[in-house]
């Protein structure tokens, strides 16, 4: 399994637009084969901060995701949101279990 996690900072005046874009791409992405979970979270204290968290069955599923029309559209629109920082990383997960 792959986990994608990171932060995106945008122009805070574009927050509502960013939320609309994130909801649209998340809904479409969750229907993709190989997508286990896909979520954006708007930070409650910092209006310019969003977090992204994704789980994918395989690298192949993630590669297909980046070629979908909704993802290509989203990537084009993100540039217009005044992105100030984007740090997103991929983790390969060998096992999953309870915290305790």
Rosetta blueprint (number, residue, H / E / L):
1 X L
2 X E
3 X E
4 X E
5 X E
6 X E
7 X E
8 X E
9 X E
10 X L
11 X L
12 X H
13 X H
14 X H
15 X H
16 X H
17 X H
18 X H
19 X H
20 X H
21 X H
22 X H
23 X H
24 X H
25 X H
26 X H
27 X H
28 X H
29 X H
30 X H
31 X L
32 X L
33 X L
34 X L
35 X E
36 X E
37 X E
38 X E
39 X E
40 X E
41 X E
42 X E
43 X L
44 X L
45 X L
46 X L
47 X L
48 X L
49 X E
50 X E
51 X E
52 X E
53 X E
54 X E
55 X E
56 X E
57 X L
58 X L
59 X H
60 X H
61 X H
62 X H
63 X H
64 X H
65 X H
66 X L
67 X L
68 X L
69 X H
70 X H
71 X H
72 X H
73 X H
74 X H
75 X H
76 X H
77 X H
78 X H
79 X H
80 X H
81 X H
82 X L
83 X L
84 X L
85 X E
86 X E
87 X E
88 X E
89 X E
90 X E
91 X E
92 X E
93 X L
94 X L
95 X L
96 X L
97 X L
98 X L
99 X L
100 X L
